[in-house]
Amino acid sequence: MIAKRIIPCLDVKEGRVVKGTNFVGLRELGDPVAMAETYSKAGADEIVFLDISATNEGRQTMIDIVRETAENVFVPFTVGGGVRMIDDVTRLLQAGADKVGINSAAVHNPELITTASSRFGSQCIVVAIDAKKIKGSWHVMTHGGSRDSELDAVEWAKEVEKRGAGEILLTSVDTDGVKNGFDLALMKAIVDAVRIPIIASGGVGHPDHFLEVFQATDVSAGLAASIFHENTFTIAEVKESCKAQGVNIREA
């Protein structure tokens, strides 16, 4: 059985780490470079760095911050936000990212997934899917969770897998920042529909929430922000809690 990963996420707006609820109400939490370095030393299996305002503000991801963060982090590092074309993927990988996350641009131009995975390898391409329950089904949301693409999330997951994505970062807009746990039904629906690894995101408030998603679904990793950023729980505590219940957790 593949060991499960614990991943802290750094949502960045205007060069600072922020966090909100349901993708709104953002509050500033700290410096992304310093926080990423701390998590790397604290046992994070990977780190995800998302420039959450890049698409809405029409900016490229902050390459300088990415480069500095990568220089201080010694675990796999995914970077996303504002990725619109192959040149963006190239710049991020050259700046030190191990993987590049694509979200809104992939919805508008699915061929970007195909081209990127072919050129750089599937292992480098993560498609982020932000899903929200609308009229009985999960819709893919774009532009930081603010726009309904009207795409069915399950069908879109199948499509990105066919196009060569190596991994899916799946976030529930409904549970994001609420701290009541992952949307288990959403996670299970997507996991059951594809064969590539799924990173579960959105809703962690306690180590038990990682345990729940690992026991109820076959996601490959659990991602959280608030509980780590606010020092509610440490990565070590989350790992120990899961291991105590028999979950195979990757060792730091």
Secondary structure, DSSP 4 states (H G I P E B T S, - for coil): -PPBEEEEEEEEETTEEEEEETTEEEEEEE-HHHHHHHHHHTT-S-EEEEETTHHHHT----HHHHHHHHHH--S-EEEESS--SHHHHHHHHHHT-SEEEE-HHHHH-THHHHHHHHHH-GGGEEEEEEEEEETTEEEEEETTTTEEEEEEHHHHHHHHHHTT-SEEEEEETTTTTT-S---HHHHHHHHHH-SS-EEEES---SHHHHHHHHHHS--SEEEESHHHHTTSS-HHHHHHHHHHTT--B---
